[in-house]
Amino acid sequence: MLETLFILLVLCFFMIPRATLAFVLGIWTVYCVFRAAQLWSYQPHPGKLLLKIRAVSALFNLLLSAAMAFALSSMVNILILENGYLFIFNLVFCFFISLRWFDYSQAFYQFAVLKFYNLEVPAVSSSAFVVCEGRKRDYGFGSVYLPIFFDAGFLYIEDNQFIFKGVLGEYCCRSCDLLEIIKRSSDCIRLIPQAGKCPLGSEILDFKFKDQFYPFKSRRDRDRIIDLLTDNAVSQSSASLK
């Protein structure tokens, strides 16, 4: 079914590109607004300011990415080849590359969270500043996971425990409490804990590293945490067999 819809979408882009693009952008906008409204309604009151800080950071990244894309596209258009279609292609391409490869607001985001919430940096050498989004399954939209809370804080491993100290509280778990650990991207980890082990009624947790200007540089911290959790799980399994 999905393959058929994707083929129809591609055909529509070739036959009526403007109408199809407007339709896709409209659907995507409605979906994003719905997700934001649901997250705002579920978010605990002490964490409402976090959503405002995230919105400001996202707008800042969008504006700077657009400015970067326009500057690079204009340079190509002036110095190499003056072509309207090439300019539009470079503009869109550079915008999405800049938006994905650079996090212009990471320093502001961490500063704002530490300032407004008086969050203390843990006294460990290997902590990382992250944001956490908890999700639960919603069967009204095809059994998808929708966000129900958003948090920010520090993530680290201590005493064979996965510890996240955030604005909304502290979350600790061991590798034996996790059903699955997924690498979503170079700067994002998804944890699927056992039933009842997730905070605030969520079912899965997405942790995104926010302490690097280049998000892909967080891959080392991501792999280190996953390796420690995996090693702990192996050692615990071996101990239970003895």
C-alpha positions, 0 to 999 in steps of 0.5 A: 500500500505504501509503495503504491502511494509513493509511486502515485505521489512521484507521478503527481509530482511529474504531472502537476508539480505545483499542486502536489507540492502545495498538497504535501506541504499542507499535510506536513504543516497540519501534522507538525501543528497537531504534534506541537499542540499535543505536546503542549497539552501533555507537557508538565507545567514546569517544562512549558518554557522548554518548548518555548526555548526549543521554538526560538532555537528552531526559528533561529536555525531556520533563519540562519540556514536560509541565509546560508543557503541564499548566500551560497546559491547567489555566489554560484549564480554570480560567479559560475552560472546564471540560471534560475532553475539552478539557483532554486535547486542550490537554494533548496539543497543548501538549505536542507544541508545546512539545517541538518549539518549545523546546529547554530543554536546549540550554545544558546539552547544550553545556556538558556536551559542552565540559566532559567532552570538552574540546572547543575552540571553533573560532577562526572567527566563523561556527561553530555547535554541532551534533549529528551522526548517521550512518546506513547502509541496513539491508535487514532492515527494508524498506531503511531508514536506521538510526543507527550513530554519534552525535557533537557538535561545531562546524560551519563553512565554511572555505576552501571546505570543509564542516568538522565538528570533533566528539568522535569526530574531524574530518570535512571535505568539499567540495561536489563530494564531496556528492551531495545536500543536504537541508533536513530541518527549520528546524534540521536538514541532511542530507548525502548524500556520495559512496560512501566519503566518509562517516565510520565506515561511514555513508552519510548524515549528519544535522546538527542545530543545538543552539545556540538555545533556539528551534530554528526560529531556526537556519534562518538558519545552516542556509541560510547553510551550504547557500548557501555549499556551493551557491555553491562547487559552482556556481563549481567547475562553472564553472571545470571548463567553462573 
